[in-house]
């Protein structure tokens, strides 16, 4: 067995990025691992962040986007005959046993195309990153709705908060901060959609995995940590990018008459007793 990972960089805080790199490289495993650093920054100042022999640094200043940069690494991973590939955010980190435990779980559950553990803030509070497939309101309306009570009521369902986040469950939309992918599934359904620059590429991939007959699973027996800065909520430039991604996504899958979304969300809620 062989497991690879990729981190896409862009002018990152070196300390936080190194925490993510080291958490992968310091994993205790009974199989070999290899990491790709795809640097979309305008300069290669991150090139010397590590000299580890199991890391390949790829300078990519054209900055084609998050998914496109990960695709570069995933294709290289496939050439190395990797079985599983971790898409890891530069602000996420985990302990030395995480990778081994998640890999063995995937080995015993071959129908899973994407696996995400419980995600915590550094202070230990849980991040609600399990979601239904989004409607236009979920991705656009919630962002600008001034009535917080309405937003929270929708979040209870959309973010599956009613589940308590303490049981293994099939979730149609898992966060892109930690996507543990079965590469045979990616060979079948395709790579990240490179027309999505950033935000929403993980939603699109999860949906295509489900359509391809694979499961997308939340596994709370294992946890990781994620700083989760919510850049799109702090920058109008990133908000604009997020809006463009949402428009592309809904043009692709459907805005208000998306029967596939309705079916998947209905089946998800029914399985969860809602």
VOBA-1610 file (N, C-alpha, C; in pm, whole numbers, padded with zeros to 5 digits, always signed):
BEGIN
Unk+00084-00119+00000Unk+00000+00000+00000Unk+00088+00124+00000Unk+00041+00229-00063Unk+00114+00354-00074Unk+00015+00468-00064Unk+00042+00566+00022Unk-00048+00679+00045Unk+00025+00809+00016Unk-00040+00895-00062Unk+00016+01025-00094Unk-00075+01135-00040Unk-00022+01257-00044Unk-00100+01373+00000Unk-00055+01494-00079Unk-00140+01596-00082Unk-00101+01722-00144Unk-00153+01838-00061Unk-00070+01942-00054Unk-00106+02069+00008Unk-00085+02177-00097Unk-00187+02256-00122Unk-00175+02368-00214Unk-00144+02494-00133Unk-00036+02559-00168Unk+00011+02674-00092Unk-00014+02805-00167Unk-00034+02910-00090Unk-00040+03044-00149Unk-00007+03146-00040Unk+00116+03190-00041Unk+00162+03292+00055Unk+00124+03256+00199Unk+00148+03133+00236Unk+00103+03086+00368Unk+00195+03129+00481Unk+00136+03138+00599Unk+00215+03153+00721Unk+00303+03029+00736Unk+00432+03048+00743Unk+00526+02935+00741Unk+00506+02842+00861Unk+00479+02899+00977Unk+00462+02818+01097Unk+00341+02726+01086Unk+00230+02782+01040Unk+00107+02702+01027Unk+00122+02599+00916Unk+00182+02638+00805Unk+00204+02545+00695Unk+00294+02430+00737Unk+00400+02462+00810Unk+00493+02358+00854Unk+00426+02260+00950Unk+00331+02309+01027Unk+00254+02223+01117Unk+00175+02119+01036Unk+00117+02162+00925Unk+00044+02070+00838Unk+00139+01970+00773Unk+00252+02019+00721Unk+00351+01932+00656Unk+00402+01827+00753Unk+00443+01872+00872Unk+00501+01779+00970Unk+00400+01677+01020Unk+00274+01717+01031Unk+00175+01621+01081Unk+00161+01503+00985Unk+00174+01531+00855Unk+00170+01421+00758Unk+00300+01340+00761Unk+00412+01408+00755Unk+00540+01338+00747Unk+00575+01261+00874Unk+00522+01305+00988Unk+00550+01238+01116Unk+00451+01126+01147Unk+00364+01096+01051Unk+00267+00989+01072Unk+00337+00856+01091Unk+00288+00778+01187Unk+00339+00642+01208Unk+00254+00547+01125Unk+00313+00489+01023Unk+00239+00401+00934Unk+00319+00276+00903Unk+00247+00172+00859Unk+00314+00050+00813Unk+00317+00046+00661Unk+00310+00164+00598Unk+00316+00176+00453Unk+00390+00307+00420Unk+00448+00316+00300Unk+00520+00439+00262Unk+00423+00553+00232Unk+00470+00676+00253Unk+00391+00795+00226Unk+00476+00896+00148Unk+00406+00986+00078Unk+00477+01088+00001Unk+00388+01211-00010Unk+00450+01329-00002Unk+00376+01456+00000Unk+00416+01544-00117Unk+00315+01606-00181Unk+00337+01706-00285Unk+00298+01843-00231Unk+00387+01938-00243Unk+00356+02077-00211Unk+00343+02151-00343Unk+00223+02193-00376Unk+00199+02267-00500Unk+00182+02414-00462Unk+00281+02494-00500Unk+00287+02633-00455Unk+00235+02727-00564Unk+00116+02781-00541Unk+00054+02876-00635Unk+00096+03020-00610Unk+00190+03041-00520Unk+00234+03176-00487Unk+00308+03240-00604Unk+00312+03374-00609Unk+00384+03441-00718Unk+00536+03424-00710Unk+00589+03394-00591Unk+00732+03368-00576Unk+00751+03233-00507Unk+00872+03176-00519Unk+00898+03044-00462Unk+00966+03051-00325Unk+00928+03150-00245Unk+00992+03166-00115Unk+00961+03052-00018Unk+00860+02971-00048Unk+00828+02855+00037Unk+00907+02731-00003Unk+00990+02744-00104Unk+01061+02629-00159Unk+01146+02557-00055Unk+01203+02632+00036Unk+01295+02573+00134Unk+01227+02542+00267Unk+01095+02533+00269Unk+01026+02510+00396Unk+01056+02372+00453Unk+01089+02276+00365Unk+01130+02144+00411Unk+01225+02084+00309Unk+01317+02003+00360Unk+01410+01931+00272Unk+01389+01781+00283Unk+01274+01742+00333Unk+01245+01600+00354Unk+01247+01526+00219Unk+01309+01407+00215Unk+01318+01334+00088Unk+01184+01285+00033Unk+01082+01277+00119Unk+00951+01231+00074Unk+00856+01346+00045Unk+00914+01457+00001Unk+00834+01574-00037Unk+00882+01624-00173Unk+00788+01649-00263Unk+00819+01713-00389Unk+00754+01851-00392Unk+00837+01953-00413Unk+00788+02091-00422Unk+00763+02124-00569Unk+00644+02175-00599Unk+00606+02209-00736Unk+00569+02357-00739Unk+00651+02438-00804Unk+00624+02581-00815Unk+00528+02606-00930Unk+00416+02671-00900Unk+00305+02680-00994Unk+00248+02823-00995Unk+00331+02924-01029Unk+00290+03064-01012Unk+00176+03110-01102Unk+00138+03030-01202Unk+00023+03068-01284Unk-00106+03066-01204Unk-00104+02997-01090Unk-00217+02991-00996Unk-00349+02958-01065Unk-00364+02834-01111Unk-00487+02795-01180Unk-00604+02769-01086Unk-00580+02773-00955Unk-00686+02749-00859Unk-00658+02630-00769Unk-00743+02615-00668Unk-00725+02511-00566Unk-00737+02371-00625Unk-00848+02344-00692Unk-00869+02210-00746Unk-00771+02176-00855Unk-00742+02270-00943Unk-00649+02245-01053Unk-00510+02213-01000Unk-00468+02282-00895Unk-00337+02256-00836Unk-00332+02117-00771Unk-00439+02079-00702Unk-00443+01945-00644Unk-00445+01839-00753Unk-00507+01869-00867Unk-00508+01773-00977Unk-00367+01740-01024Unk-00279+01839-01023Unk-00139+01816-01062Unk-00079+01708-00973Unk-00101+01720-00842Unk-00047+01624-00747Unk-00115+01488-00758Unk-00246+01488-00776Unk-00320+01361-00785Unk-00274+01281-00906Unk-00250+01347-01016Unk-00200+01278-01135Unk-00062+01219-01111Unk+00023+01292-01041Unk+00154+01240-01006Unk+00141+01120-00911Unk+00047+01130-00817Unk+00023+01020-00723Unk-00020+00894-00796Unk-00105+00911-00896Unk-00149+00796-00975Unk-00033+00732-01050Unk+00059+00814-01099Unk+00177+00762-01168Unk+00264+00679-01073Unk+00260+00712-00944Unk+00334+00638-00842Unk+00256+00516-00791Unk+00137+00494-00846Unk+00050+00383-00805Unk+00004+00395-00660Unk-00021+00517-00618Unk-00078+00540-00485Unk-00221+00489-00483Unk-00261+00427-00372Unk-00399+00379-00358Unk-00491+00486-00301Unk-00438+00566-00208Unk-00518+00668-00141Unk-00442+00800-00142Unk-00518+00908-00154Unk-00455+01040-00161Unk-00530+01136-00070Unk-00454+01207+00013Unk-00510+01304+00106Unk-00498+01446+00050Unk-00609+01511+00031Unk-00614+01653-00003Unk-00619+01727+00131Unk-00511+01797+00163Unk-00495+01855+00297Unk-00479+02006+00288Unk-00557+02078+00367Unk-00542+02223+00372Unk-00412+02261+00442Unk-00352+02375+00407Unk-00229+02418+00471Unk-00247+02466+00615Unk-00372+02473+00661Unk-00399+02514+00799Unk-00465+02403+00880Unk-00443+02278+00838Unk-00497+02162+00911Unk-00382+02075+00959Unk-00402+02007+01071Unk-00296+01921+01125Unk-00358+01810+01209Unk-00279+01706+01237Unk-00333+01588+01306Unk-00220+01512+01374Unk-00258+01412+01456Unk-00155+01341+01533Unk-00099+01224+01453Unk+00000+01158+01510Unk+00081+01061+01437Unk+00007+00933+01400Unk-00105+00903+01465Unk-00179+00779+01436Unk-00297+00799+01341Unk-00328+00923+01309Unk-00446+00954+01229Unk-00445+00886+01092Unk-00336+00903+01020Unk-00329+00852+00883Unk-00340+00700+00878Unk-00272+00634+00969Unk-00277+00488+00973Unk-00419+00439+00998Unk-00486+00499+01096Unk-00621+00454+01132Unk-00722+00480+01019Unk-00713+00595+00955Unk-00805+00626+00847Unk-00780+00536+00725Unk-00654+00509+00697Unk-00621+00423+00584Unk-00674+00282+00604Unk-00659+00228+00722Unk-00709+00094+00749Unk-00862+00090+00742Unk-00926+00201+00782Unk-01072+00205+00770Unk-01113+00201+00623Unk-01044+00276+00539Unk-01074+00273+00396Unk-01047+00136+00337Unk-00941+00071+00381Unk-00909-00062+00331Unk-01022-00160+00357Unk-01092-00141+00468Unk-01200-00231+00506Unk-01337-00186+00455Unk-01339-00072+00384Unk-01465-00018+00333Unk-01442+00036+00192Unk-01431-00055+00098Unk-01388-00020-00037Unk-01490+00064-00115Unk-01613+00074-00066Unk-01714+00154-00135Unk-01701+00303-00106Unk-01613+00339-00012Unk-01595+00480+00025Unk-01500+00547-00074Unk-01547+00657-00134Unk-01463+00734-00224Unk-01394+00850-00157Unk-01457+00903-00051Unk-01402+01017+00022Unk-01435+01002+00170Unk-01334+01016+00253Unk-01351+00999+00398Unk-01302+01125+00469Unk-01385+01178+00559Unk-01346+01294+00639Unk-01363+01264+00787Unk-01262+01288+00870Unk-01276+01267+01014Unk-01348+01385+01080Unk-01367+01376+01211Unk-01420+01490+01286Unk-01316+01602+01279Unk-01363+01724+01259Unk-01272+01838+01246Unk-01297+01934+01362Unk-01189+01967+01433Unk-01197+02053+01551Unk-01117+02181+01529Unk-01160+02288+01596Unk-01077+02406+01606Unk-00958+02373+01697Unk-00850+02451+01691Unk-00737+02424+01781Unk-00773+02421+01929Unk-00882+02491+01968Unk-00923+02490+02109Unk-01011+02370+02144Unk-01036+02282+02045Unk-01112+02161+02071Unk-01259+02168+02038Unk-01309+02286+02001Unk-01450+02298+01964Unk-01472+02239+01825Unk-01589+02181+01804Unk-01616+02112+01678Unk-01651+02210+01566Unk-01609+02175+01446Unk-01646+02251+01327Unk-01757+02174+01254Unk-01864+02243+01222Unk-01979+02179+01157Unk-01957+02180+01005Unk-01887+02079+00957Unk-01845+02075+00817Unk-01913+01964+00737Unk-02014+01902+00794Unk-02095+01804+00720Unk-02219+01876+00669Unk-02246+01866+00540Unk-02357+01943+00484Unk-02436+01861+00382Unk-02560+01905+00362Unk-02638+01857+00249Unk-02586+01923+00122Unk-02627+01873+00006Unk-02596+01944-00117Unk-02666+02080-00112Unk-02597+02186-00149Unk-02650+02321-00127Unk-02755+02364-00229Unk-02849+02441-00180Unk-02942+02516-00265Unk-02882+02655-00285Unk-02934+02734-00379Unk-02887+02872-00392Unk-02898+02951-00262Unk-03002+02926-00183Unk-03012+02996-00055Unk-02897+02959+00038Unk-02862+02830+00042Unk-02757+02785+00133Unk-02623+02850+00103Unk-02594+02870-00024Unk-02464+02925-00061Unk-02463+03076-00081Unk-02577+03132-00115Unk-02580+03276-00143Unk-02669+03349-00044Unk-02791+03298-00026Unk-02887+03365+00061Unk-02843+03373+00206Unk-02792+03263+00260Unk-02752+03262+00403Unk-02646+03368+00430Unk-02556+03385+00333Unk-02443+03477+00351Unk-02491+03620+00376Unk-02605+03656+00317Unk-02650+03794+00326Unk-02782+03810+00403Unk-02832+03703+00461Unk-02957+03709+00536Unk-02934+03777+00671Unk-03001+03890+00698Unk-02979+03961+00825Unk-03053+03897+00943Unk-03143+03804+00915Unk-03222+03741+01021Unk-03151+03615+01069Unk-03074+03630+01174Unk-02988+03521+01221Unk-03067+03400+01268Unk-03189+03424+01317Unk-03272+03312+01360Unk-03306+03221+01244Unk-03336+03281+01129Unk-03364+03202+01009Unk-03241+03124+00964Unk-03125+03189+00972Unk-03000+03124+00932Unk-02971+03004+01022Unk-02986+03023+01152Unk-02958+02914+01246Unk-03056+02798+01228Unk-03181+02831+01199Unk-03280+02725+01177Unk-03243+02642+01055Unk-03198+02708+00950Unk-03156+02634+00831Unk-03028+02557+00856Unk-02935+02614+00933Unk-02809+02546+00962Unk-02831+02414+01037Unk-02933+02410+01119Unk-02964+02288+01194Unk-02984+02170+01099Unk-03043+02198+00982Unk-03066+02093+00883Unk-02951+02087+00783Unk-02917+02202+00721Unk-02817+02203+00615Unk-02682+02150+00663Unk-02640+02190+00783Unk-02513+02146+00838Unk-02527+02021+00925Unk-02642+01958+00919Unk-02668+01833+00990Unk-02635+01842+01139Unk-02661+01957+01197Unk-02627+01976+01339Unk-02710+01887+01430Unk-02830+01852+01385Unk-02919+01769+01467Unk-02860+01631+01494Unk-02760+01588+01418Unk-02701+01455+01437Unk-02610+01448+01558Unk-02561+01563+01604Unk-02466+01563+01714Unk-02322+01538+01670Unk-02304+01502+01544Unk-02168+01482+01488Unk-02089+01374+01564Unk-02158+01277+01617Unk-02088+01175+01696Unk-02104+01034+01641Unk-02164+01020+01522Unk-02180+00887+01462Unk-02129+00888+01318Unk-02085+00773+01272Unk-02043+00758+01133Unk-02165+00776+01044Unk-02152+00858+00940Unk-02267+00881+00853Unk-02224+00917+00712Unk-02309+00882+00616Unk-02289+00921+00478Unk-02337+01064+00461Unk-02248+01149+00414Unk-02276+01293+00401Unk-02245+01335+00258Unk-02339+01402+00189Unk-02317+01432+00048Unk-02222+01546+00019Unk-02187+01626+00121Unk-02100+01742+00100Unk-02007+01753+00219Unk-01883+01709+00199Unk-01781+01712+00303Unk-01679+01821+00274Unk-01623+01877+00378Unk-01529+01988+00364Unk-01405+01949+00283Unk-01350+02048+00213Unk-01228+02027+00138Unk-01102+02040+00220Unk-01114+02066+00351Unk-00993+02084+00433Unk-00918+01953+00456Unk-00989+01840+00442Unk-00928+01709+00463Unk-01012+01608+00386Unk-00970+01579+00265Unk-01042+01483+00180Unk-00951+01363+00158Unk-00986+01250+00217Unk-00906+01129+00200Unk-00973+01046+00091Unk-00911+01046-00025Unk-00974+00995-00147Unk-00920+00858-00188Unk-01010+00773-00233Unk-00971+00647-00297Unk-00942+00679-00444Unk-00818+00654-00488Unk-00780+00698-00621Unk-00846+00616-00733Unk-00885+00493-00706Unk-00960+00419-00807Unk-01092+00489-00837Unk-01151+00548-00734Unk-01276+00621-00753Unk-01252+00747-00838Unk-01141+00816-00813Unk-01110+00937-00890Unk-01082+00901-01035Unk-01017+00789-01058Unk-00995+00744-01197Unk-01128+00724-01269Unk-01227+00679-01194Unk-01357+00651-01255Unk-01439+00777-01279Unk-01444+00866-01181Unk-01537+00980-01192Unk-01469+01109-01239Unk-01335+01113-01236Unk-01264+01231-01283Unk-01207+01315-01170Unk-01125+01412-01209Unk-01054+01497-01113Unk-01142+01615-01070Unk-01083+01705-00990Unk-01153+01829-00955Unk-01188+01905-01084Unk-01304+01966-01085Unk-01347+02048-01199Unk-01263+02176-01198Unk-01177+02192-01298Unk-01083+02304-01299Unk-01147+02436-01340Unk-01275+02432-01375Unk-01345+02557-01404Unk-01388+02627-01275Unk-01376+02556-01163Unk-01402+02616-01032Unk-01267+02659-00975Unk-01244+02789-00963Unk-01114+02838-00916Unk-01092+02802-00769Unk-01192+02830-00687Unk-01183+02801-00543Unk-01322+02812-00483Unk-01349+02729-00384Unk-01478+02718-00314Unk-01580+02643-00401Unk-01622+02529-00352Unk-01723+02451-00422Unk-01669+02333-00501Unk-01538+02329-00521Unk-01482+02216-00596Unk-01498+02084-00520Unk-01495+02090-00387Unk-01513+01968-00309Unk-01659+01921-00314Unk-01754+02017-00321Unk-01896+01983-00333Unk-01921+01910-00464Unk-01867+01965-00570Unk-01881+01906-00703Unk-01821+01765-00706Unk-01703+01749-00646Unk-01637+01617-00647Unk-01717+01516-00565Unk-01763+01556-00446Unk-01844+01466-00364Unk-01967+01419-00440Unk-02031+01513-00507Unk-02153+01479-00580Unk-02123+01380-00692Unk-02014+01399-00764Unk-01980+01307-00872Unk-01940+01170-00818Unk-01880+01166-00700Unk-01850+01038-00637Unk-01978+00962-00605Unk-02077+01033-00550Unk-02205+00969-00518Unk-02273+00920-00645Unk-02272+01002-00749Unk-02331+00962-00876Unk-02258+00842-00936Unk-02130+00829-00903Unk-02051+00717-00953Unk-02064+00590-00871Unk-02147+00594-00768Unk-02172+00475-00687Unk-02085+00463-00563Unk-02014+00570-00527Unk-01928+00566-00409Unk-01992+00638-00291Unk-01944+00607-00173Unk-01991+00672-00051Unk-01898+00787-00013Unk-01954+00891+00044Unk-01875+01001+00100Unk-01909+01004+00249Unk-01811+00973+00332Unk-01840+00935+00471Unk-01769+01025+00572Unk-01845+01061+00675Unk-01792+01131+00792Unk-01760+01026+00898Unk-01636+01031+00950Unk-01587+00927+01042Unk-01535+00993+01171Unk-01622+01009+01270Unk-01584+01083+01391Unk-01500+01005+01492Unk-01467+00879+01460Unk-01381+00803+01550Unk-01240+00862+01555Unk-01205+00938+01452Unk-01076+01004+01441Unk-01100+01154+01426Unk-01013+01236+01483Unk-01029+01380+01468Unk-00899+01446+01421Unk-00915+01562+01357Unk-00802+01646+01319Unk-00831+01787+01369Unk-00734+01876+01348Unk-00752+02017+01387Unk-00738+02106+01263Unk-00815+02214+01263Unk-00820+02302+01147Unk-00837+02446+01196Unk-00747+02534+01155Unk-00756+02674+01199Unk-00880+02743+01143Unk-00919+02713+01019Unk-01044+02757+00957Unk-01066+02907+00968Unk-00997+02982+00881Unk-01003+03129+00888Unk-01124+03190+00819Unk-01200+03112+00742Unk-01317+03164+00671Unk-01281+03288+00589Unk-01182+03271+00501Unk-01133+03385+00423Unk-01240+03453+00342Unk-01337+03377+00291Unk-01441+03437+00206Unk-01533+03528+00285Unk-01532+03517+00418Unk-01616+03603+00501Unk-01542+03731+00541Unk-01412+03736+00512Unk-01330+03850+00555Unk-01281+03935+00438Unk-01293+03886+00317Unk-01239+03955+00201Unk-01345+03960+00091Unk-01369+04081+00038Unk-01466+04093-00071Unk-01414+04027-00198Unk-01281+04024-00214Unk-01224+03956-00330Unk-01256+03807-00325Unk-01239+03747-00207Unk-01269+03604-00192Unk-01420+03579-00195Unk-01497+03675-00145Unk-01643+03662-00155Unk-01684+03658-00302Unk-01622+03743-00384Unk-01652+03746-00527Unk-01616+03613-00592Unk-01500+03557-00555Unk-01459+03427-00608Unk-01560+03320-00568Unk-01604+03326-00442Unk-01704+03230-00395Unk-01835+03241-00469Unk-01877+03363-00499Unk-02001+03385-00573Unk-01988+03331-00716Unk-01873+03356-00778Unk-01850+03305-00914Unk-01854+03152-00917Unk-01795+03090-00814Unk-01796+02945-00805Unk-01937+02892-00787Unk-02016+02961-00703Unk-02155+02919-00680Unk-02237+02928-00809Unk-02218+03036-00882Unk-02292+03053-01008Unk-02255+02941-01106Unk-02126+02912-01117Unk-02083+02804-01206Unk-02144+02671-01162Unk-02138+02643-01030Unk-02190+02517-00977Unk-02338+02501-01008Unk-02417+02606-00982Unk-02562+02594-01005Unk-02597+02593-01154Unk-02516+02660-01235Unk-02538+02648-01380Unk-02512+02505-01427Unk-02419+02440-01362Unk-02382+02302-01399Unk-02486+02202-01351Unk-02529+02214-01226Unk-02615+02112-01165Unk-02762+02150-01158Unk-02790+02277-01167Unk-02930+02321-01157Unk-02948+02417-01040Unk-03029+02519-01062Unk-03055+02617-00958Unk-03171+02572-00869Unk-03292+02590-00912Unk-03407+02559-00828Unk-03471+02424-00863Unk-03441+02374-00982Unk-03497+02245-01023Unk-03384+02144-01043Unk-03326+02105-00931Unk-03217+02008-00930Unk-03271+01881-00863Unk-03324+01789-00944Unk-03390+01671-00889Unk-03289+01576-00825Unk-03167+01575-00878Unk-03064+01492-00816Unk-03031+01537-00676Unk-03018+01667-00657Unk-02993+01723-00523Unk-03107+01688-00429Unk-03228+01704-00477Unk-03345+01676-00393Unk-03346+01530-00348Unk-03316+01440-00440Unk-03316+01297-00409Unk-03206+01261-00310Unk-03085+01310-00334Unk-02972+01278-00245Unk-02995+01334-00106Unk-03041+01459-00097Unk-03065+01519+00034Unk-03178+01449+00108Unk-03283+01413+00037Unk-03394+01343+00100Unk-03349+01209+00156Unk-03271+01134+00078Unk-03223+01004+00123Unk-03127+01018+00240Unk-03045+01123+00238Unk-02952+01147+00350Unk-03029+01172+00479Unk-03126+01261+00474Unk-03204+01294+00593Unk-03283+01174+00643Unk-03337+01096+00553Unk-03412+00977+00593Unk-03323+00877+00664Unk-03201+00857+00613Unk-03107+00764+00676Unk-03066+00812+00815Unk-03070+00944+00835Unk-03031+01002+00964Unk-03150+01023+01057Unk-03266+00973+01016Unk-03384+00977+01101Unk-03455+01110+01105Unk-03440+01191+00999Unk-03502+01324+00998Unk-03613+01330+00894
//
